[in-house]
Amino acid sequence: MSRSGRLLRLMEFLRTSRRPVTAARLADELAVSERTVYRDVAELMVQGVPIEGGAGVGYVLKPGYFLPPLMFAREELEAIMLGLHYVDQRGDDVLKAAAKAARAKISAVLPPDAGVTLDLPLAIPGPSIPSFPDNVVELDRLRAAIRAQRRLEIVYADAAGRRSQRVVWPVQIGFMDSARVLAAWCELRGAFRTFRTDRILSVVECSRYPARRADLILGLHEHLALSTYAQDADKT
């Protein structure tokens, strides 16, 4: 591996690590000596890369530093393109526009020989979805509430058309094959539930919910491991 390639790989490894990484671990990852790691880290810092830490403590890349997608491996590009095509099929207008913009940014900085992966991908998602049920409440309002960690008072209609009023703590939005769902903690049920977004008839934003979203996501995923989005939405 060339030195420039090694430096890029070192930055990428630090970028994807949430905790400080020791020189010994970096040396093992890059198949070099710890002394080489020390030199490489010092060189990156001289070039302005915001690395913090030191020998015996570990190194961490400060948040907010982004690497251009020039160093994506072929398989990584395939994974990205598969995800973007999936979003184009199942996402709402906001996410579709974001996927298109992301593809343009990636394409603009890739070398010519890598561009073929974007134009002629090896992997493709399943058949296109004809259409999704229309939403009364825009998904962007739900996304905003999730980011702000706000409780929502919603009017919801079940599969039989029966309406109920709920207060929920929105956590994530799921994009299924035939519908989109809001995953949330439901105060009425005292449990996690998923609500089809086309059956949410109205939304009123309330106070911030008394929990960490990261903890709610962990609890939600444990709940979903015992059920499915579709089954959960049907019994909501």
WOUR-V890013 format. One line per field, one symbol per residue. psi: psi as a letter, one per 20 degrees, with the letter a starting at -180 (. if undefined). burial: I if it has 24 or more other ideal C-beta (glycine too) atoms within 12 Angstrom, else O. A space follows every 50 residues. Layout:
psi->???
burial->???
This chain:
psi->prgghhgghgghghhjpirqpqhghggghilrrhhhggggggghhhijpm pqaapigrqqpqqipqqqkhjprghghggghgghhghhgirahghghhgg ggghgghhiqqgiihhhhhmqhqqraqqpgrqqqpgpqhhhggghghilp qpoqpppahjjpqqpqpqnpgrppnrhirqqpprpohgikrqqppphiio hqpppbrpqlqphhhhgghghgghhjaqgggghhj.
burial->OOOOOIIIIIIIIIIOOOOOIIIOOIIOIIOIOOOOIIOIIOOIIOOOIO IOIOOOOOIIIOOOOOOOIOIIOOOOIOOIIIIIIIIIIIIIOOIOOOIO OIIOOIIOOIOOOIOOIIOOIOOOOOOOOOOIOOIOIOIOIIIOIIOOII IIIIOIIOOOOOOIOIIIIIIIIIIIOOIIIIIIIIOOOOIIIIIIIIII IOIOIOOOIOOOIOOIOOOIOOIIOOOOIOOIIOOI
